């Protein structure tokens, strides 16, 4: 009996002993997954990062590990921000803030990061005042952190973030002040983090001073560091280069840079970069006097704005709710239930919506100007393209068929669908008929006799199965319309 009791208690002891070992194993696994998620975020692979963070969250919730839960949620919120899914990011951040407040009070580094991510979401949605408030809170929290390396990094990021918010509000003096505060910390942080500082200075010169030489120098300095350290800000550097080159009227070089940015932005689903690329590309084609391409990218720019506007409306609603609820919570804690305070809250929300409405109105005015420009271009492109094609035909230029196919792509495709064996010379002849050139004009352009033109018409009838009693000009004109 004593032996059985001993065995029973020994078994319980071993189970209890193994529990912390299993728990430590799960924590290690969770931390390894979160590290992988962070690396994917750094490489802008946000969807992979979300999948990894959700897996880490399962481990943390199973083990009731509060730190792991908060870190996993934060990684997911960070990834959603990267995917420009601001509503989802803000909802998760609000969950962290409300459900894990005791943890955040003890972990100032995480609290500072949460404030930072809140601010970046607000800044992207156009709530610059609320973003500024979050970044300043982050700044005050960071100053009290004892570990030097962590404090310096968070202060550096906070200064640059406040600078960005003030720059968005056209506060040049305060933007310059916070930029210089960040500059003082540059020697104390890693090379990969320094990259964003140089891009930030370049952006300051582009937006505030207009000094393209300084903007170029700082942009190149950032890209040089990027070539060594491959920071997550690499795309920002390329886009800045495209903008700088455009402002320097080096349109072809800017265009080449835009086409380098576009596939990366599309692969990473970075809508803001795609939007910027379309805008700068259209301006480059304008500078190169390629009106048809300018019109094409203006149209893409407008369509991208329309899709982003719908998404921004959805995201803005949750931002306003969170801002309003934050104010209400603050009042509740201080037991301020005064009617005037509630009225101030209402005015705050109305003010936020008013700022958004002004931004949208300005954007719509810009888009209206773009629309007018595009409609003007479309009319001009139609005339200019036709005249250019006729000019190339008159010169019997080898570029004629290429330019013609750009304007009438469905016509060439329709011809080749009927007879894939058509030769380039036959396609050119059909193009002349599509342009309604007379026999005499075709003979002049092709350096042949009118009778030879008639013979070619008869040959084309056979090649395309055009009825002998049908008007070849009408038949050709209707093809591919």
Buried (B, 14 or more C-beta within 10 A) or exposed (E): EEEEEEEEEEEEEEEEEEEEEEBEEBBEEBBEBBEBBBEBBEBBBBEBBBBBBBBBBEBBEEBEBBBBBBBBBBBBBBBBBBBBBBBBBBBBBBEBBEEBEEBBEEBBBBBBBBBBBBBBBBBBBBBBBBBBBBBBBBBEBBEEBEEEEBBBBBBBBBBBBBBBBBBBEEBBEBBBBBBEBBBEBBEBBEEBBBBBBBBBBBBBBBBBEEBBEBBBBBBBBBBEBBEEBEBBBBBBBBBBBBBBBBBBEBBEBBBBBBEBBBEBBEEBBBBEBBBBBBBBBBBBBBBBEBBBBBBBBBBBBBEBBEEBEEBBEEBBEBBBBBBBEBBEEEBEEEEEEEEEBBEBBEEBBEEBEEBBEEBBEEBEEEBEEBBEBBEEBBEBBBEBBEEBBBEBBEEEEEEBBEBBBEBBEEBBEBBEEEEEEBEEEBBBBBBBBBBEBEBEBBBBBBEEEEEBBEEBBEEBBEBBEBEEEEEBBEBBBEBBE
